[in-house]
Amino acid sequence: MEPVNPSFGVTLLVLGCLLEPAEAEDAPFRDVTEATGISFVHACGSKEKDWIIEVNGSGVALFDYDADGDLDIYFVNGSYLDGAARAAGTPASPPRDALYRNDGGWRFTDVTAAAGVGDEGWGGGAAVADVDNDGGRAGAVSLQEA
């Protein structure tokens, strides 16, 4: 592999500085969450973040759960350390992980219950791999009891 010429990076930096910032209405991004069918809401402790676990994120795994060729999404959720955080306008049911099947066309269906997943512990991450090289998938989610 050839090393990258340092002047290439400088050229990109200079060009980036010369470009005019896009106005908000011209920005190429738009919120399509509702249209996708994804209603997952992440929980991560109290607003105060008094404990280290409350500042750590959770995770997401993208994999083909139903072997249809589309990437499905497994969201790992956090939790709350005490009932006081839950009483401050958060949902009454405990936060849980969620699995969304990709139906194509940026549409997803919550299949958490049907798949038998949806842990309610404090999630710290997820990984999916074919650990025995048989073409199947094995997953792992790190959890701490909340």
C-alpha positions in Angstrom: 0.0 0.0 0.0 1.4 3.4 -1.0 1.6 6.1 1.7 -0.8 9.0 1.4 0.8 12.2 0.2 0.4 14.8 3.1 -0.4 17.5 0.7 -3.6 15.6 -0.2 -4.9 16.0 3.3 -4.0 19.7 3.4 -5.8 20.2 0.1 -8.9 18.6 1.5 -8.7 20.7 4.6 -8.4 23.9 2.6 -11.3 23.0 0.3 -13.4 22.1 3.3 -12.8 25.6 4.8 -13.7 27.3 1.5 -17.1 25.7 1.2 -20.1 27.6 2.5 -22.0 26.0 5.3 -25.4 24.6 4.3 -28.5 26.3 5.6 -30.7 24.1 7.8 -33.3 23.6 5.1 -30.5 22.7 2.6 -29.0 20.0 4.9 -29.0 16.5 3.3 -30.3 15.0 6.6 -33.9 14.5 7.7 -35.4 12.6 10.6 -37.0 9.4 9.2 -37.3 7.6 12.5 -41.1 7.5 12.6 -41.4 6.3 9.0 -39.0 3.4 9.7 -41.2 1.9 12.4 -38.5 2.0 15.0 -39.8 3.2 18.3 -36.8 2.2 20.5 -36.0 4.7 23.3 -32.7 4.5 25.1 -32.5 4.8 28.9 -29.2 5.6 30.6 -29.7 6.5 34.2 -30.6 9.8 35.8 -30.0 13.3 34.4 -27.4 13.9 37.1 -25.1 10.9 36.0 -23.8 10.4 39.5 -22.5 6.8 38.8 -20.0 5.8 36.2 -22.4 3.2 34.7 -24.8 6.1 33.9 -22.4 7.8 31.5 -21.5 4.7 29.5 -23.5 4.1 26.3 -25.1 0.8 25.5 -24.7 -0.6 22.0 -26.2 -1.8 18.8 -25.6 -4.9 16.7 -26.4 -5.1 12.9 -26.8 -8.6 11.6 -29.1 -10.7 9.5 -31.3 -12.2 12.2 -33.7 -13.9 9.8 -31.3 -14.9 7.1 -33.2 -12.9 4.4 -30.2 -10.9 3.2 -31.1 -7.6 5.0 -29.3 -6.2 8.1 -31.6 -6.3 11.2 -31.0 -4.2 14.3 -30.5 -5.2 17.9 -30.6 -2.3 20.3 -29.0 -2.7 23.7 -30.6 -0.6 26.4 -29.4 0.9 29.6 -31.6 1.2 32.7 -32.1 3.2 35.9 -30.4 2.7 39.2 -33.4 3.5 41.4 -37.1 4.1 41.3 -36.7 7.9 41.6 -35.3 8.2 38.1 -38.2 6.1 36.7 -40.7 8.4 38.5 -39.4 11.5 36.7 -41.6 11.0 33.6 -39.9 7.8 32.3 -42.0 4.8 31.1 -43.4 2.6 33.9 -42.1 -0.6 32.4 -38.4 -1.4 32.8 -36.2 -0.5 29.7 -35.4 -3.5 27.6 -33.3 -4.4 24.6 -35.1 -4.6 21.3 -34.7 -6.5 18.0 -36.1 -5.0 14.8 -36.4 -7.0 11.6 -35.6 -5.2 8.4 -38.6 -5.5 6.1 -36.8 -3.6 3.3 -37.3 -0.1 2.1 -36.1 1.4 5.4 -39.1 -0.3 7.2 -38.5 -2.3 10.4 -40.8 -4.4 12.6 -40.2 -5.0 16.3 -39.8 -8.8 16.7 -38.3 -8.7 20.2 -41.0 -10.9 21.9 -41.3 -13.3 18.9 -37.5 -13.8 19.0 -37.4 -14.4 22.7 -35.0 -11.5 23.4 -35.3 -8.2 25.1 -33.3 -8.3 28.3 -34.1 -5.8 31.0 -30.7 -5.6 32.7 -28.3 -2.7 32.1 -26.8 -3.4 28.7 -23.2 -2.6 27.9 -22.8 -3.9 24.4 -23.6 -6.6 21.9 -21.6 -8.7 19.5 -22.8 -11.2 16.8 -20.5 -13.7 15.0 -20.4 -17.1 13.4 -18.2 -18.5 16.2 -18.2 -22.2 15.0 -18.1 -21.4 11.2 -21.3 -23.2 10.5 -23.1 -20.3 8.7 -25.3 -19.6 11.7 -25.1 -16.6 14.1 -24.4 -16.5 17.8 -24.9 -13.4 19.8 -23.7 -12.0 23.1 -25.0 -9.1 25.1 -23.2 -7.8 28.2 -25.6 -7.0 31.0 -25.5 -5.9 34.6 -28.6 -6.4 36.8 -30.2 -3.0 37.4 
